[in-house]
Amino acid sequence: VDAKHGNGDTQFVPISNLRGSCWTQSNWVEVINVSGSVIRADLRFRNQNGKLIGSQRTKLNATAQIHINTGALLSEGGFGIAQIAPDTQGALIGQSMVYFHDCEEDKLQSAYSSPSYISGQDIQVGSYNRYLQMTNLVRLMSTTVNDLIFSMDVKTDKGNSTAIQQYRMQPYQSLHFNISDPELFNTRPDSYGQMVFSTNKRRKLMVENLRVRETNGKVD
């Protein structure tokens, strides 16, 4: 887990159980009490449609932690979001740990972690990079009980828009987009640029860009 201050606000983190031509995923959400006191936290897990697929209220002793096998809650190929709500300010940090398992050998191909954090503002900006044959998988996650409208503006490194798209998300819905798809976003190999996400409500959307490269069907 990345070293950082504990948080007392409701935090969110992506979860997934994806698969490729020669890999599968396992996914564990790790929640850590960084305070010196006993705390309690409500954990909720939802799939890409926003449906609740698991929940628990857990007690954590001082500096204790819990790991939840969230990949087992999702159907094969599924993804979604985990919600972490502590009852104490400055108490928790968390992350979603994803492992890529090889289809031919009993070994890991790769792994990555996504830290938990609170929802972003009404405008969020990120970058994409298509050098080194990388795929840019953008995840958008609604953190509200209401419908959410957002727009996505993909730009080149010169600031020119290559695609502007608008979507409506259902409550707690998650969406995945491949920014490296030239038909949808008109990006080019060996290029990089910017993505601007705008919503009609503040602190109701989380965005993450996962850069992945596959060689012969395996993540390297």
C-alpha positions in Angstrom: 0.0 0.0 0.0 1.3 3.5 -0.8 2.3 5.4 2.3 -0.2 8.2 2.9 -2.4 9.8 5.6 -5.4 8.0 6.8 -8.8 9.2 5.6 -12.1 9.4 7.4 -14.3 10.1 4.3 -16.0 7.5 2.2 -13.4 6.1 -0.2 -13.8 4.1 -3.4 -11.6 1.8 -5.4 -12.1 -0.2 -8.6 -12.4 -4.0 -8.6 -12.2 -6.5 -11.5 -12.1 -10.1 -12.6 -11.1 -9.7 -16.2 -9.4 -12.2 -18.5 -7.3 -12.2 -21.7 -6.2 -14.7 -24.3 -3.5 -16.1 -21.9 -4.2 -14.6 -18.5 -6.8 -14.4 -15.7 -7.1 -12.0 -12.8 -7.5 -12.3 -9.1 -8.3 -9.2 -7.1 -8.0 -8.4 -3.4 -9.1 -5.2 -1.6 -6.9 -4.4 1.4 -8.2 -2.1 4.1 -5.9 -0.9 6.8 -6.6 0.9 10.1 -3.7 3.4 10.5 -5.0 4.8 13.8 -4.2 3.8 17.3 -7.8 3.0 18.1 -10.4 0.4 17.3 -12.6 1.4 14.4 -15.4 0.0 12.4 -16.0 0.3 8.6 -18.8 -0.5 6.2 -17.6 -2.2 3.0 -19.9 -2.5 -0.1 -19.0 -4.1 -3.4 -20.9 -3.5 -6.7 -20.6 -4.9 -10.2 -20.4 -2.8 -13.4 -24.2 -2.4 -13.4 -24.1 -0.9 -10.0 -25.7 -4.0 -8.4 -24.7 -4.7 -4.8 -22.9 -8.1 -4.8 -21.5 -8.1 -1.3 -21.2 -6.1 1.9 -19.9 -6.4 5.4 -19.3 -4.3 8.5 -15.9 -5.0 10.0 -14.1 -4.2 13.2 -10.4 -3.3 12.9 -8.2 -3.1 16.0 -5.4 -0.5 16.1 -3.1 -0.8 13.1 -4.9 -4.0 11.9 -6.0 -4.8 8.4 -8.4 -7.0 6.4 -8.1 -8.4 2.9 -11.2 -9.3 0.9 -11.2 -11.5 -2.2 -13.3 -9.2 -4.3 -12.5 -11.0 -7.5 -14.5 -14.0 -6.2 -17.6 -11.8 -5.9 -17.5 -10.8 -9.5 -18.5 -13.0 -12.5 -15.8 -13.8 -15.0 -15.1 -10.8 -17.1 -16.8 -8.5 -14.5 -15.6 -5.3 -12.9 -17.0 -2.7 -10.6 -16.3 -0.6 -7.5 -15.8 -1.1 -3.8 -16.9 1.5 -1.2 -15.1 1.9 2.1 -16.8 4.0 4.8 -15.0 4.3 8.2 -16.7 5.6 11.4 -13.5 7.5 12.5 -11.8 10.5 10.9 -8.2 9.9 9.6 -8.4 6.2 10.2 -8.3 4.2 7.0 -6.3 3.7 3.8 -7.0 1.0 1.2 -6.1 -0.4 -2.1 -7.3 -2.8 -4.8 -4.5 -5.3 -5.7 -4.9 -7.1 -9.0 -2.8 -10.1 -10.1 -2.4 -11.5 -13.7 -2.1 -15.3 -13.7 -0.5 -17.1 -16.6 -2.6 -19.6 -18.6 0.2 -22.0 -19.2 2.4 -21.9 -16.1 1.8 -21.6 -12.4 3.2 -18.1 -12.2 2.2 -14.4 -12.1 2.7 -12.4 -15.3 2.2 -9.0 -13.6 0.3 -7.1 -10.9 -0.7 -3.6 -10.0 -2.5 -1.7 -7.2 -5.1 1.0 -7.3 -5.3 3.2 -4.1 -8.6 4.1 -2.6 -9.6 7.7 -2.7 -12.6 10.0 -2.6 -14.5 11.0 -5.7 -13.1 13.8 -7.9 -14.3 17.3 -8.8 -16.6 18.1 -11.6 -13.6 18.4 -14.0 -10.8 15.8 -13.9 -7.8 15.6 -16.3 -5.5 12.7 -17.1 -3.2 11.5 -19.8 -2.9 8.6 -22.2 0.3 7.1 -23.8 0.3 4.8 -26.8 4.1 4.4 -27.1 5.6 0.9 -26.5 2.4 -0.7 -27.8 0.6 0.2 -24.6 -3.2 -0.1 -24.3 -4.9 2.6 -22.2 -7.9 1.2 -20.4 -9.9 4.0 -18.8 -12.3 3.2 -16.0 -15.1 5.5 -15.0 -17.1 4.8 -11.8 -20.2 6.5 -10.5 -20.2 7.0 -6.8 -23.7 8.4 -6.5 -27.2 7.0 -6.0 -28.5 9.2 -8.8 -27.9 9.2 -12.6 -24.8 10.9 -13.7 -24.0 12.7 -17.0 -20.4 13.0 -18.0 -18.5 14.1 -21.1 -15.0 12.8 -22.2 -12.8 15.0 -24.4 -9.7 13.2 -25.8 -6.9 15.5 -27.0 -3.6 15.2 -28.7 -0.3 16.4 -27.2 -1.0 19.7 -29.1 -4.4 20.1 -27.4 -6.5 19.3 -30.4 -9.6 17.2 -29.7 -9.8 13.9 -31.5 -13.1 12.7 -29.9 -15.8 14.2 -27.6 -18.3 11.7 -26.1 -21.1 12.1 -23.7 -22.7 9.3 -21.6 -25.3 8.9 -18.9 -24.4 6.6 -16.0 -26.8 4.7 -13.7 -26.2 4.8 -10.0 -22.8 3.2 -9.0 -22.3 2.0 -12.6 -18.8 1.4 -13.9 -17.7 1.8 -17.5 -14.5 0.8 -19.4 -13.1 2.4 -22.5 -10.0 1.6 -24.5 -8.5 5.0 -25.5 -6.2 3.1 -27.8 -9.2 2.2 -30.0 -8.7 4.4 -33.1 -12.4 4.0 -34.2 -13.8 5.4 -31.0 -11.2 8.0 -30.0 -9.1 8.6 -33.2 -5.8 8.2 -31.3 -2.6 7.1 -33.1 0.1 4.6 -32.2 3.3 6.2 -30.7 1.4 9.2 -29.5 0.3 10.7 -26.2 -2.2 13.2 -25.1 -4.8 14.4 -22.6 -8.3 13.3 -21.4 -10.7 15.7 -19.8 -13.7 14.4 -17.9 -16.5 16.7 -17.0 -19.6 15.9 -15.0 -22.8 17.7 -14.0 -22.1 17.0 -10.3 -19.1 17.4 -8.1 -17.5 14.4 -6.2 -19.7 11.8 -8.0 -17.2 10.3 -10.5 -13.9 8.4 -10.2 -11.6 8.0 -13.1 -8.6 5.7 -13.5 -6.4 5.0 -16.6 -4.6 1.6 -16.6 -1.8 1.2 -19.1 -1.2 -2.4 -20.1 1.0 -4.0 -22.7 0.5 -7.6 -23.9 3.1 -9.7 -25.8 1.8 -12.9 -27.4 -1.3 -12.7 -25.2 0.6 -12.2 -22.0 0.9 -9.1 -19.8 4.5 -7.8 -19.5 
